[in-house]
Structures are given as structure tokens and as C-alpha cells.
Amino acid sequence: MELQFIGTGSIVSDRLSSSALVDEAILIDTPNGSMKAMRRYGLKPEAVDVCLITHFHADHFFDIVFLFLEQGLLRQRGTDLVLIGPLGFEERVQRLFELAYPGSWEHIRPRTRPSFVEIGDNGGEWEGLAGGRHYQVKARPVQHTVPTLGYRVTDDRGTTLGCTGDTAYCPAVEELASTSSTLIADTTFPTEAKAGHMSLREVEALAGRHPDLHILSTHISDDVPAPTRPNVAFPADGQRFTLDSHTLTAHDPRASDGADADAGKPLTKNLSHWRFS
């Protein structure tokens, strides 16, 4: 499984807003500026087959309009674009289109073939193809200030990636940590958890309880210090990772296709205990 971070920051951060791409085909969140960032990294927004939305806050959702435009403005999809998220997903997309480009939704919709999968309080799952490979996606509600989903993505080789979304520490976070080989974890604050977000202190405690788990922090604020646990790292915007069920290989962020050498912030934790290329 290939993982690339589009952005890793909170609202009050020099980093781009939190988003990640799996195997160039499954996009986790569409925050402000994420489509332009993908292009800058040499990625193709039109190649996304599945989009997972954790929640509808602007810094996770508002570029959804531009994902649709990338997919359908100059071309027409031959397969469905699968969109998984909380209840009300389809209605919110329509409302955003009406605000952004009035009257355009009825033109874009048939060209992009959206298939909405809306997940409620009991969670849910989806199985299907993305980028020609088979995946299973499981969604579980987490605890944020609005309805929010955490996700677990499993590929056809059994590699499992978890993503907490924005959340306070809760049983769903512990479940994701227990069932994933790599976990993308909300790490918004240094020590004090607040506003429905976790702190580095909580993430490092989670890492201590799961020493074989690789944790990659996201939604990082500028005042969060470097992690001290060996299995926690702060990726850079644009950085790529290769993962399987046992190992995680971190690629030099300066080598990201299309990215400037100074784009994002470098890793703040030595990954020598993981493979590095």
C-alpha cells in the first residue's frame, strides 16, 4: 500500500490542511486547496475512485467541489465515483455546488457518476474496486464537535491503514489502533486535549499501549513539539510511505514528485527503526 500525505496541518498551522491519498486512488478528505496541492505533487485528482470524508468542517471538505470539477469538467468518468461520509453527504455537496457554481450540479453529476454511501451512528462498510484493486473500508463514528467518522482501509494484500479523523480520545480510537498496522492520528495539541481533538500526550500514550503500531500524526498545530515515542512520527506535507502488514517505509519528502524541496515541514522524529529510502 502506498500512502501520500497531501497535507498534515490544523487550521492554525503553516502545514496544508489534513488529507491523505492511498494508492493514488482513495482520497481521505478534501480540504481547502487539496486539489491544487495534489497537482503540485504530480498526482492526478481525476484518478481518485473513492473519496472518504471524515466530517463536513471546511478544512476537511470544502474542496469537494473541485474534486468533482477535476473529475468531470473536461472528461466523463466511465465508472462510479464512490463517496463515503456522514449522513447528509449528498445534500451538502449539492448545497456547496449551488453556492460555488449555481446551476452546475446537474451538468457535473452525470459526468462524474457519484455514488454516495452515507454512514450513520452504527458505522458501516464498503467493499469494491479502486484503481483496479480490491479494498474494504470500515467506518466507525468517533468523538468530535460534529458527526465524524474514523476509517480503516484494508487492501487485497491484507495491509490495514487506520485514520482517526478529527476526534477526542475514545473507544473507537483504541479499536483503530488495535486493528491497524499503521494509524493516521489526530495530533492537534501539545498536551491538553480540547475542542474534540487529541493531544500529542494522548497519541504517545496510545503508542505506548501499542508498541508494534506505526502512528503518523496529522492535523498538527505549529506549537506541537517533536514526538518522543519511537513509533510516532510527524510526516511532511507531500511525503510518501510504503506500508504492509508489518513494515512502514518512509520516503524522503524532498523526493516527492512535483514537490519543492522546502514544501511542508520535515519529519521531526528519526525513523531509523523503520525502513527509510
C-alpha positions as CSV (number, residue, x, y, z in Angstrom):
1,M,0.0,0.0,0.0
2,E,1.3,3.5,-0.9
3,L,0.3,6.4,1.3
4,Q,0.9,10.0,0.4
5,F,0.1,13.0,2.7
6,I,-1.5,15.9,0.8
7,G,-1.5,18.0,4.0
8,T,-0.8,17.4,7.7
9,G,-1.8,20.6,9.5
10,S,-4.6,22.0,11.6
11,I,-6.2,25.3,10.8
12,V,-3.6,27.3,12.7
13,S,-0.6,25.8,11.0
14,D,1.8,26.6,8.2
15,R,1.2,23.0,7.0
16,L,-1.5,22.3,4.5
17,S,-4.8,21.1,5.8
18,S,-5.0,17.4,6.7
19,S,-5.6,15.0,3.8
20,A,-4.1,11.7,2.5
21,L,-4.1,9.6,-0.6
22,V,-3.9,5.8,-0.7
23,D,-2.5,4.1,-3.8
24,E,-3.4,7.2,-5.8
25,A,-7.0,6.0,-5.8
26,I,-8.5,6.5,-2.4
27,L,-8.6,10.1,-1.1
28,I,-9.2,10.8,2.6
29,D,-10.8,14.3,3.0
30,T,-10.9,17.2,0.5
31,P,-9.8,20.3,2.5
32,N,-9.2,23.7,1.2
33,G,-6.5,23.7,-1.5
34,S,-6.1,20.0,-1.7
35,M,-6.7,19.6,-5.4
36,K,-4.0,22.2,-6.2
37,A,-1.7,20.5,-3.8
38,M,-2.2,17.2,-5.5
39,R,-1.3,18.7,-8.8
40,R,1.7,20.3,-7.3
41,Y,2.9,16.8,-6.1
42,G,2.4,15.3,-9.5
43,L,-0.8,13.5,-8.5
44,K,-4.0,13.2,-10.6
45,P,-7.2,14.2,-8.9
46,E,-9.1,12.7,-11.8
47,A,-7.7,9.2,-10.9
48,V,-9.4,9.1,-7.5
49,D,-12.1,6.4,-7.5
50,V,-13.1,6.5,-3.8
51,C,-13.3,9.6,-1.5
52,L,-13.6,9.2,2.3
53,I,-14.9,12.3,4.1
54,T,-14.4,12.2,7.9
55,H,-16.7,15.2,8.6
56,F,-18.0,18.4,7.0
57,H,-15.8,21.1,8.5
58,A,-14.4,23.3,5.8
59,D,-10.8,22.3,6.4
60,H,-11.7,18.7,5.6
61,F,-14.5,19.1,3.0
62,F,-14.7,22.3,1.0
63,D,-12.5,21.2,-1.9
64,I,-15.1,18.5,-2.7
65,V,-16.5,20.8,-5.4
66,F,-13.1,20.9,-7.1
67,L,-12.7,17.2,-6.9
68,F,-15.9,16.9,-8.9
69,L,-14.6,19.6,-11.4
70,E,-11.3,17.8,-11.8
71,Q,-13.3,14.6,-12.5
72,G,-16.0,15.9,-14.7
73,L,-15.3,19.3,-16.2
74,L,-13.1,18.2,-19.1
75,R,-13.8,14.5,-19.1
76,Q,-16.5,11.9,-18.2
77,R,-16.0,9.1,-15.8
78,G,-16.6,5.5,-17.0
79,T,-17.2,4.1,-13.5
80,D,-18.9,5.5,-10.4
81,L,-17.1,7.9,-8.1
82,V,-17.7,6.4,-4.7
83,L,-18.1,9.0,-1.9
84,I,-18.3,7.7,1.7
85,G,-19.1,10.0,4.6
86,P,-21.5,11.0,7.3
87,L,-25.2,11.3,6.8
88,G,-26.2,14.3,4.7
89,F,-23.2,14.0,2.4
90,E,-25.1,14.2,-0.9
91,E,-27.2,17.1,0.2
92,R,-24.2,19.1,1.3
93,V,-22.4,18.6,-2.0
94,Q,-25.4,19.9,-3.8
95,R,-25.6,22.9,-1.5
96,L,-21.9,23.7,-2.0
97,F,-22.3,23.5,-5.7
98,E,-25.2,25.9,-5.6
99,L,-23.1,28.4,-3.6
100,A,-20.0,27.9,-5.7
101,Y,-21.3,27.5,-9.2
102,P,-25.1,27.9,-9.3
103,G,-26.8,25.6,-11.7
104,S,-23.7,23.5,-12.5
105,W,-24.5,20.4,-10.4
106,E,-27.0,19.0,-12.9
107,H,-24.2,19.2,-15.5
108,I,-21.4,17.8,-13.4
109,R,-23.4,15.0,-11.7
110,P,-23.9,12.7,-14.7
111,R,-20.3,13.3,-15.9
112,T,-18.8,12.1,-12.6
113,R,-21.3,9.4,-11.7
114,P,-21.3,9.9,-7.9
115,S,-22.3,7.0,-5.7
116,F,-22.9,8.3,-2.2
117,V,-22.5,5.9,0.8
118,E,-23.8,7.7,3.9
119,I,-22.8,6.3,7.3
120,G,-24.8,6.8,10.5
121,D,-24.3,6.2,14.2
122,N,-23.8,2.5,13.8
123,G,-21.0,2.7,11.4
124,G,-20.8,0.8,8.1
125,E,-18.6,-0.7,5.5
126,W,-17.9,-0.7,1.8
127,E,-16.1,-3.2,-0.5
128,G,-15.1,-2.7,-4.1
129,L,-12.5,-1.6,-6.6
130,A,-10.3,1.5,-6.6
131,G,-7.5,1.9,-9.1
132,G,-8.2,-1.7,-10.3
133,R,-7.6,-3.2,-6.8
134,H,-10.0,-4.5,-4.2
135,Y,-10.4,-2.8,-0.9
136,Q,-12.5,-3.0,2.2
137,V,-13.4,0.2,4.0
138,K,-14.9,0.2,7.5
139,A,-16.3,3.4,9.1
140,R,-16.8,4.0,12.8
141,P,-18.1,7.1,14.5
142,V,-15.6,9.0,16.6
143,Q,-16.0,11.9,19.0
144,H,-15.6,15.4,17.5
145,T,-17.8,18.5,17.7
146,V,-19.8,17.4,14.7
147,P,-20.6,13.9,13.4
148,T,-17.3,12.4,12.4
149,L,-16.1,9.1,11.1
150,G,-12.8,7.2,11.6
151,Y,-11.9,4.8,8.8
152,R,-10.0,1.5,8.4
153,V,-8.9,0.7,4.8
154,T,-7.7,-2.9,4.0
155,D,-6.2,-3.7,0.6
156,D,-6.2,-7.0,-1.3
157,R,-2.8,-8.0,0.4
158,G,-4.2,-7.6,3.9
159,T,-2.4,-4.3,4.7
160,T,-4.6,-2.2,7.0
161,L,-4.4,1.6,7.4
162,G,-6.5,3.4,10.1
163,C,-7.4,7.0,10.2
164,T,-8.9,8.6,13.3
165,G,-10.3,11.7,11.7
166,D,-10.6,14.7,14.0
167,T,-11.5,13.2,17.4
168,A,-11.1,13.2,21.1
169,Y,-9.6,10.1,22.5
170,C,-12.5,7.5,22.6
171,P,-13.0,3.7,22.3
172,A,-13.1,3.9,18.5
173,V,-9.6,5.3,18.5
174,E,-8.4,2.3,20.6
175,E,-10.2,0.0,18.3
176,L,-8.5,1.5,15.2
177,A,-5.1,1.2,17.0
178,S,-5.8,-2.4,17.8
179,T,-6.8,-3.4,14.2
180,S,-4.4,-1.4,12.0
181,S,-0.8,-1.8,11.2
182,T,-0.4,2.0,10.6
183,L,-2.6,4.7,12.1
184,I,-3.0,8.3,10.9
185,A,-3.9,10.1,14.2
186,D,-5.2,13.5,15.1
187,T,-2.4,15.3,17.0
188,T,-3.7,18.8,17.2
189,F,-2.4,20.0,20.6
190,P,0.7,19.5,22.6
191,T,-0.6,18.3,26.0
192,E,-4.2,19.3,26.6
193,A,-7.0,17.7,24.6
194,K,-9.7,20.2,23.7
195,A,-12.3,21.1,21.0
196,G,-12.8,17.4,20.0
197,H,-9.1,16.8,19.2
198,M,-6.4,14.7,20.7
199,S,-3.1,15.9,22.0
200,L,0.4,14.6,21.5
201,R,0.4,13.4,25.1
202,E,-2.6,11.1,24.3
203,V,-1.1,9.9,21.0
204,E,2.1,8.9,22.7
205,A,0.2,7.2,25.4
206,L,-1.6,5.3,22.7
207,A,1.7,4.4,21.1
208,G,2.9,3.1,24.4
209,R,0.0,0.7,24.6
210,H,0.5,-0.4,21.0
211,P,4.3,-0.6,20.5
212,D,4.0,-2.5,17.2
213,L,1.7,0.1,15.7
214,H,3.2,2.8,13.4
215,I,1.5,6.2,14.2
216,L,1.7,9.0,11.7
217,S,0.4,12.2,13.1
218,T,-1.8,14.7,11.2
219,H,-3.8,17.8,11.9
220,I,-0.7,19.1,13.7
221,S,-0.6,22.6,15.1
222,D,2.7,24.6,14.9
223,D,3.2,24.5,18.7
224,V,3.2,20.7,19.0
225,P,6.7,19.6,19.8
226,A,8.5,16.6,18.3
227,P,7.3,13.2,19.4
228,T,9.5,11.1,21.8
229,R,8.0,7.7,21.2
230,P,9.9,5.6,18.6
231,N,6.7,4.5,16.9
232,V,5.2,8.1,16.4
233,A,6.3,10.4,13.6
234,F,5.3,13.7,12.0
235,P,5.2,13.4,8.2
236,A,5.8,16.3,5.9
237,D,3.2,17.6,3.5
238,G,3.6,15.6,0.3
239,Q,5.6,12.8,2.0
240,R,5.1,9.2,0.7
241,F,5.2,6.0,2.7
242,T,5.1,2.3,1.6
243,L,3.4,0.0,4.1
244,D,2.4,-3.6,4.5
245,S,1.1,-5.5,7.4
246,H,4.4,-5.4,9.3
247,T,6.6,-2.6,8.0
248,L,6.5,1.1,7.1
249,T,9.0,2.6,4.7
250,A,9.3,6.4,4.8
251,H,10.4,8.1,1.6
252,D,12.4,11.3,1.7
253,P,9.9,14.2,1.5
254,R,12.2,16.1,-0.8
255,A,11.8,13.3,-3.4
256,S,8.0,13.7,-3.7
257,D,7.2,14.1,-7.4
258,G,6.5,17.8,-8.2
259,A,7.1,19.0,-4.7
260,D,9.5,21.7,-3.8
261,A,12.4,20.7,-1.6
262,D,11.1,23.0,1.1
263,A,7.5,22.1,0.8
264,G,5.9,21.2,4.1
265,K,7.9,20.5,7.3
266,P,10.4,17.7,7.6
267,L,9.9,14.7,9.8
268,T,10.6,15.6,13.4
269,K,11.3,12.1,14.5
270,N,14.1,9.8,13.4
271,L,12.6,6.8,11.6
272,S,15.7,4.7,11.7
273,H,13.8,1.9,13.4
274,W,11.6,1.8,10.2
275,R,12.9,1.4,6.8
276,F,13.8,4.6,5.0
277,S,14.5,5.2,1.4
